[in-house]
Amino acid sequence: MARAEPHPGKAATLGDVARLAGVSLATASKAINGRDEVAPATRSRVIQAAEQLSFTPNQLARSLLAGRSGTVGLLTGDLEGRFVIPILMGAEDAFGAGQVNVFLCDARGDAIREQHHLKALLNRRVDGIIVVGDRTNPRPSLGDGIPVPVVYAYAPSDDPADVSVVPDNISGGRIATEHLLSTGRRRICHVSGDPTYAAAQDRAVGLRAALATAGLELVGDVMFSDWSEHWGRSAAALLLSQHPDIDGIICGSDLIARGVLDILRDLGKRVPEDVAVIGYDNWEVLATNSRPELTSIDANLQALGRTAAMRIFEALDGAAPASGVQTMPVRLVIRGSTIPRR
């Protein structure tokens, strides 16, 4: 283990621990905070380095506060809070309760209001800014003249020099399809939302790729419209009239899936015995109150928020910015709407 002690009289930082252990800042943080993604030997090395430097977990935020305001801005255009709230929760987890305060500013999708909030945050001397979009389409960069670290979450910046963290929607479409295939479904169709959303297109790409790997094709075309239960009902009725033998429906959102479930029930189709249904977003208030409970793809937005916060930490601790777009893994949450056939 390399020798990398802090200067005399200066409290050890997470960067000091990472250097002494010979790991990245992100790995050091995961090990210190007991995250599962770290190998036992690596975790032991990081803990040993932290003990040698007398570094404790709550110093992570405290070590960033010297000479700083202890505040971070979260600038969003997500009017409903569907995406920004879990991202905010994840960021707060990483920053540490009471250690770093987060100012939430809603630009309401207005570029002028966004600039107003940006100036207000900078006037407050925030230490960093997380920009959260309401969709995964690339958004305009705030520019390279911002005097503090900026990380874009959910919606990537259109400037490849910026740091962006987004969910892997192509993988989400593939995982959803592979799950239905594993339950024996072979006549699969796809009902999604607004085709101008990158997320809708990416999920369809992953879905088609998984079907092609299995030697299958999508039943009919991808059905795009809006992200609503009403559209789910309309699309399901049309699909079943044209393709009465479908046995699996992948939905672009949980709202759409709820509408699909309504029509299947009205038409006497059993879920999942006759038709399996899977949603997207894992919006628990919808998924767990559906009949049956809805299998869904979870975008892991809290983990995405934690990662965005770590990028801020790394920049404040002097690490070179990891520019470009980082895709975060999504996960499958299995419930009653896709129970495998016996």
GIQUIGI-V972932 format. One record per residue. N is the residue number from 1. PHI is phi in whole degrees, -180 to 180 (none if undefined). PSI is psi in whole degrees, -180 to 180 (999 if undefined). NEAR is the number of other C-alpha atoms within 12 Angstrom. Layout:
n=N phi=PHI psi=PSI near=NEAR
n=N phi=PHI psi=PSI near=NEAR
//
This chain:
n=1 phi=none psi=129 near=18
n=2 phi=-67 psi=151 near=17
n=3 phi=-88 psi=121 near=15
n=4 phi=-149 psi=65 near=22
n=5 phi=-79 psi=149 near=27
n=6 phi=-69 psi=166 near=24
n=7 phi=-63 psi=147 near=11
n=8 phi=-54 psi=135 near=9
n=9 phi=82 psi=-5 near=7
n=10 phi=-106 psi=130 near=14
n=11 phi=-65 psi=142 near=25
n=12 phi=-65 psi=145 near=34
n=13 phi=-109 psi=170 near=38
n=14 phi=-61 psi=-34 near=50
n=15 phi=-62 psi=-38 near=39
n=16 phi=-62 psi=-43 near=38
n=17 phi=-63 psi=-46 near=44
n=18 phi=-61 psi=-43 near=40
n=19 phi=-65 psi=-42 near=29
n=20 phi=-66 psi=-37 near=30
n=21 phi=-83 psi=-12 near=34
n=22 phi=73 psi=36 near=24
n=23 phi=-130 psi=173 near=29
n=24 phi=-77 psi=164 near=27
n=25 phi=-59 psi=-43 near=35
n=26 phi=-62 psi=-43 near=35
n=27 phi=-66 psi=-40 near=33
n=28 phi=-62 psi=-42 near=41
n=29 phi=-64 psi=-44 near=43
n=30 phi=-62 psi=-42 near=31
n=31 phi=-66 psi=-45 near=33
n=32 phi=-62 psi=-37 near=35
n=33 phi=-94 psi=9 near=27
n=34 phi=73 psi=26 near=19
n=35 phi=-72 psi=154 near=19
n=36 phi=-77 psi=-19 near=14
n=37 phi=-76 psi=1 near=17
n=38 phi=-105 psi=133 near=23
n=39 phi=-65 psi=146 near=17
n=40 phi=-54 psi=-42 near=17
n=41 phi=-65 psi=-40 near=14
n=42 phi=-67 psi=-44 near=27
n=43 phi=-59 psi=-44 near=28
n=44 phi=-62 psi=-40 near=22
n=45 phi=-65 psi=-40 near=27
n=46 phi=-67 psi=-45 near=41
n=47 phi=-61 psi=-41 near=32
n=48 phi=-62 psi=-42 near=25
n=49 phi=-65 psi=-41 near=35
n=50 phi=-63 psi=-41 near=36
n=51 phi=-66 psi=-40 near=21
n=52 phi=-63 psi=-34 near=22
n=53 phi=-94 psi=3 near=30
n=54 phi=58 psi=40 near=21
n=55 phi=-98 psi=132 near=32
n=56 phi=-117 psi=156 near=27
n=57 phi=-52 psi=-39 near=29
n=58 phi=-72 psi=-7 near=26
n=59 phi=-75 psi=-15 near=28
n=60 phi=-54 psi=-52 near=41
n=61 phi=-76 psi=-41 near=39
n=62 phi=-62 psi=-36 near=28
n=63 phi=-69 psi=-18 near=30
n=64 phi=-89 psi=-11 near=33
n=65 phi=-87 psi=-20 near=26
n=66 phi=-60 psi=118 near=20
n=67 phi=75 psi=13 near=13
n=68 phi=-127 psi=173 near=22
n=69 phi=-85 psi=-19 near=24
n=70 phi=73 psi=27 near=29
n=71 phi=-133 psi=147 near=36
n=72 phi=-130 psi=138 near=42
n=73 phi=-92 psi=140 near=40
n=74 phi=-120 psi=109 near=44
n=75 phi=-106 psi=121 near=46
n=76 phi=-134 psi=159 near=41
n=77 phi=-118 psi=12 near=35
n=78 phi=-80 psi=96 near=31
n=79 phi=-60 psi=-39 near=20
n=80 phi=-88 psi=-14 near=16
n=81 phi=78 psi=9 near=23
n=82 phi=-61 psi=-38 near=25
n=83 phi=-103 psi=-36 near=35
n=84 phi=-70 psi=-32 near=35
n=85 phi=-65 psi=-51 near=29
n=86 phi=-65 psi=-33 near=28
n=87 phi=-65 psi=-42 near=42
n=88 phi=-60 psi=-43 near=40
n=89 phi=-62 psi=-42 near=29
n=90 phi=-65 psi=-41 near=28
n=91 phi=-64 psi=-43 near=41
n=92 phi=-63 psi=-36 near=35
n=93 phi=-59 psi=-45 near=29
n=94 phi=-71 psi=-39 near=38
n=95 phi=-71 psi=-28 near=39
n=96 phi=94 psi=124 near=27
n=97 phi=-58 psi=126 near=19
n=98 phi=79 psi=-4 near=15
n=99 phi=-93 psi=-46 near=25
n=100 phi=-128 psi=124 near=33
n=101 phi=-88 psi=142 near=29
n=102 phi=-112 psi=124 near=33
n=103 phi=-94 psi=119 near=29
n=104 phi=-96 psi=124 near=32
n=105 phi=-124 psi=125 near=33
n=106 phi=-102 psi=114 near=30
n=107 phi=-83 psi=-7 near=26
n=108 phi=56 psi=32 near=22
n=109 phi=74 psi=12 near=21
n=110 phi=-109 psi=122 near=18
n=111 phi=-64 psi=-37 near=19
n=112 phi=-67 psi=-43 near=15
n=113 phi=-63 psi=-36 near=18
n=114 phi=-62 psi=-44 near=28
n=115 phi=-64 psi=-37 near=25
n=116 phi=-61 psi=-47 near=18
n=117 phi=-65 psi=-38 near=29
n=118 phi=-61 psi=-46 near=35
n=119 phi=-63 psi=-40 near=21
n=120 phi=-64 psi=-41 near=20
n=121 phi=-65 psi=-42 near=31
n=122 phi=-67 psi=-35 near=27
n=123 phi=-65 psi=-29 near=17
n=124 phi=-78 psi=-4 near=22
n=125 phi=61 psi=45 near=23
n=126 phi=-62 psi=154 near=35
n=127 phi=-87 psi=-15 near=38
n=128 phi=-172 psi=167 near=43
n=129 phi=-136 psi=132 near=46
n=130 phi=-107 psi=126 near=51
n=131 phi=-106 psi=119 near=51
n=132 phi=-113 psi=125 near=50
n=133 phi=-91 psi=172 near=41
n=134 phi=-101 psi=3 near=33
n=135 phi=-157 psi=168 near=35
n=136 phi=-92 psi=10 near=34
n=137 phi=-67 psi=143 near=28
n=138 phi=-57 psi=141 near=29
n=139 phi=-120 psi=160 near=28
n=140 phi=-61 psi=139 near=22
n=141 phi=-69 psi=150 near=27
n=142 phi=-72 psi=-11 near=31
n=143 phi=104 psi=169 near=22
n=144 phi=-97 psi=8 near=16
n=145 phi=-97 psi=9 near=11
n=146 phi=-74 psi=127 near=22
n=147 phi=-80 psi=2 near=20
n=148 phi=-129 psi=162 near=31
n=149 phi=-62 psi=138 near=40
n=150 phi=-126 psi=132 near=45
n=151 phi=-126 psi=133 near=52
n=152 phi=-99 psi=127 near=53
n=153 phi=-120 psi=138 near=53
n=154 phi=75 psi=-58 near=48
n=155 phi=-100 psi=119 near=42
n=156 phi=-75 psi=155 near=39
n=157 phi=-71 psi=150 near=34
n=158 phi=-81 psi=0 near=21
n=159 phi=-103 psi=115 near=21
n=160 phi=-64 psi=-13 near=23
n=161 phi=-79 psi=-15 near=21
n=162 phi=-81 psi=166 near=34
n=163 phi=-100 psi=121 near=40
n=164 phi=-130 psi=143 near=44
n=165 phi=-129 psi=120 near=44
n=166 phi=-136 psi=157 near=43
n=167 phi=-76 psi=151 near=42
n=168 phi=-88 psi=88 near=34
n=169 phi=-73 psi=-30 near=38
n=170 phi=-63 psi=-45 near=32
n=171 phi=-62 psi=-37 near=31
n=172 phi=-61 psi=-44 near=45
n=173 phi=-64 psi=-38 near=46
n=174 phi=-67 psi=-45 near=32
n=175 phi=-63 psi=-42 near=38
n=176 phi=-60 psi=-44 near=49
n=177 phi=-67 psi=-45 near=49
n=178 phi=-62 psi=-34 near=32
n=179 phi=-65 psi=-47 near=37
n=180 phi=-63 psi=-39 near=41
n=181 phi=-62 psi=-37 near=33
n=182 phi=-68 psi=-21 near=21
n=183 phi=-93 psi=7 near=28
n=184 phi=94 psi=6 near=24
n=185 phi=-78 psi=139 near=34
n=186 phi=-132 psi=-17 near=29
n=187 phi=-110 psi=84 near=30
n=188 phi=-110 psi=137 near=40
n=189 phi=-126 psi=171 near=44
n=190 phi=-136 psi=123 near=48
n=191 phi=-115 psi=120 near=52
n=192 phi=-129 psi=-173 near=46
n=193 phi=-100 psi=-144 near=37
n=194 phi=-61 psi=121 near=23
n=195 phi=-68 psi=-12 near=22
n=196 phi=-80 psi=-8 near=18
n=197 phi=-83 psi=127 near=25
n=198 phi=-59 psi=-35 near=28
n=199 phi=-60 psi=-42 near=37
n=200 phi=-63 psi=-44 near=36
n=201 phi=-68 psi=-42 near=28
n=202 phi=-65 psi=-41 near=27
n=203 phi=-65 psi=-37 near=42
n=204 phi=-66 psi=-36 near=37
n=205 phi=-63 psi=-47 near=27
n=206 phi=-64 psi=-39 near=29
n=207 phi=-62 psi=-50 near=41
n=208 phi=-63 psi=-38 near=34
n=209 phi=-64 psi=-42 near=25
n=210 phi=-66 psi=-40 near=30
n=211 phi=-64 psi=-43 near=31
n=212 phi=-62 psi=-39 near=18
n=213 phi=-61 psi=-34 near=15
n=214 phi=-86 psi=2 near=20
n=215 phi=75 psi=26 near=13
n=216 phi=-122 psi=166 near=20
n=217 phi=-124 psi=156 near=21
n=218 phi=-65 psi=140 near=32
n=219 phi=-76 psi=117 near=28
n=220 phi=71 psi=-169 near=22
n=221 phi=-93 psi=163 near=18
n=222 phi=-62 psi=132 near=29
n=223 phi=-99 psi=105 near=31
n=224 phi=-100 psi=144 near=30
n=225 phi=-165 psi=-116 near=26
n=226 phi=-117 psi=169 near=26
n=227 phi=-89 psi=71 near=32
n=228 phi=-142 psi=158 near=25
n=229 phi=-64 psi=-38 near=30
n=230 phi=-58 psi=-45 near=23
n=231 phi=-65 psi=-38 near=33
n=232 phi=-59 psi=-41 near=38
n=233 phi=-67 psi=-45 near=31
n=234 phi=-64 psi=-45 near=28
n=235 phi=-66 psi=-42 near=40
n=236 phi=-64 psi=-41 near=40
n=237 phi=-62 psi=-43 near=26
n=238 phi=-67 psi=-43 near=22
n=239 phi=-60 psi=-46 near=31
n=240 phi=-70 psi=-27 near=30
n=241 phi=-73 psi=-32 near=15
n=242 phi=-92 psi=-32 near=15
n=243 phi=-135 psi=74 near=21
n=244 phi=-65 psi=-12 near=23
n=245 phi=-99 psi=11 near=19
n=246 phi=-63 psi=145 near=31
n=247 phi=-126 psi=5 near=36
n=248 phi=-155 psi=136 near=48
n=249 phi=-129 psi=121 near=55
n=250 phi=-100 psi=125 near=56
n=251 phi=-108 psi=145 near=52
n=252 phi=-75 psi=-11 near=53
n=253 phi=-158 psi=164 near=46
n=254 phi=-69 psi=-32 near=40
n=255 phi=-61 psi=-47 near=36
n=256 phi=-60 psi=-43 near=44
n=257 phi=-62 psi=-37 near=50
n=258 phi=-61 psi=-42 near=46
n=259 phi=-65 psi=-39 near=38
n=260 phi=-62 psi=-44 near=48
n=261 phi=-61 psi=-39 near=49
n=262 phi=-58 psi=-49 near=29
n=263 phi=-69 psi=-41 near=31
n=264 phi=-58 psi=-42 near=38
n=265 phi=-66 psi=-42 near=24
n=266 phi=-62 psi=-33 near=16
n=267 phi=-91 psi=6 near=20
n=268 phi=80 psi=16 near=16
n=269 phi=-86 psi=132 near=25
n=270 phi=-87 psi=136 near=24
n=271 phi=-116 psi=120 near=35
n=272 phi=-102 psi=5 near=34
n=273 phi=-58 psi=-46 near=25
n=274 phi=-91 psi=-45 near=30
n=275 phi=-137 psi=126 near=40
n=276 phi=-90 psi=144 near=47
n=277 phi=-130 psi=135 near=59
n=278 phi=-131 psi=138 near=56
n=279 phi=-105 psi=-167 near=55
n=280 phi=-147 psi=137 near=45
n=281 phi=113 psi=-25 near=39
n=282 phi=50 psi=50 near=38
n=283 phi=-75 psi=100 near=30
n=284 phi=-62 psi=-34 near=22
n=285 phi=-62 psi=-29 near=15
n=286 phi=-87 psi=-49 near=26
n=287 phi=-63 psi=-41 near=34
n=288 phi=-82 psi=-12 near=22
n=289 phi=-106 psi=7 near=20
n=290 phi=-78 psi=163 near=32
n=291 phi=-121 psi=109 near=26
n=292 phi=-72 psi=175 near=30
n=293 phi=-59 psi=145 near=31
n=294 phi=-95 psi=124 near=44
n=295 phi=-67 psi=140 near=45
n=296 phi=-153 psi=159 near=46
n=297 phi=-93 psi=125 near=43
n=298 phi=-97 psi=125 near=38
n=299 phi=-78 psi=1 near=40
n=300 phi=55 psi=50 near=34
n=301 phi=-68 psi=-31 near=36
n=302 phi=-66 psi=-40 near=32
n=303 phi=-65 psi=-36 near=33
n=304 phi=-63 psi=-41 near=42
n=305 phi=-64 psi=-40 near=39
n=306 phi=-64 psi=-40 near=34
n=307 phi=-67 psi=-41 near=43
n=308 phi=-60 psi=-42 near=50
n=309 phi=-64 psi=-39 near=47
n=310 phi=-65 psi=-36 near=45
n=311 phi=-63 psi=-37 near=41
n=312 phi=-64 psi=-47 near=44
n=313 phi=-55 psi=-48 near=44
n=314 phi=-61 psi=-43 near=35
n=315 phi=-65 psi=-42 near=29
n=316 phi=-68 psi=-27 near=34
n=317 phi=-90 psi=9 near=33
n=318 phi=93 psi=4 near=19
n=319 phi=-75 psi=150 near=22
n=320 phi=-67 psi=136 near=19
n=321 phi=-65 psi=137 near=26
n=322 phi=-86 psi=80 near=27
n=323 phi=-68 psi=161 near=23
n=324 phi=103 psi=-175 near=22
n=325 phi=-101 psi=124 near=29
n=326 phi=-105 psi=122 near=26
n=327 phi=-92 psi=136 near=29
n=328 phi=-104 psi=140 near=28
n=329 phi=-66 psi=146 near=26
n=330 phi=-105 psi=172 near=30
n=331 phi=-140 psi=154 near=27
n=332 phi=-93 psi=131 near=29
n=333 phi=-114 psi=109 near=30
n=334 phi=-89 psi=129 near=29
n=335 phi=-133 psi=-164 near=28
n=336 phi=-69 psi=-15 near=28
n=337 phi=-77 psi=-6 near=41
n=338 phi=-136 psi=27 near=41
n=339 phi=-55 psi=130 near=30
n=340 phi=-58 psi=145 near=25
n=341 phi=-66 psi=146 near=19
n=342 phi=-93 psi=999 near=9
//
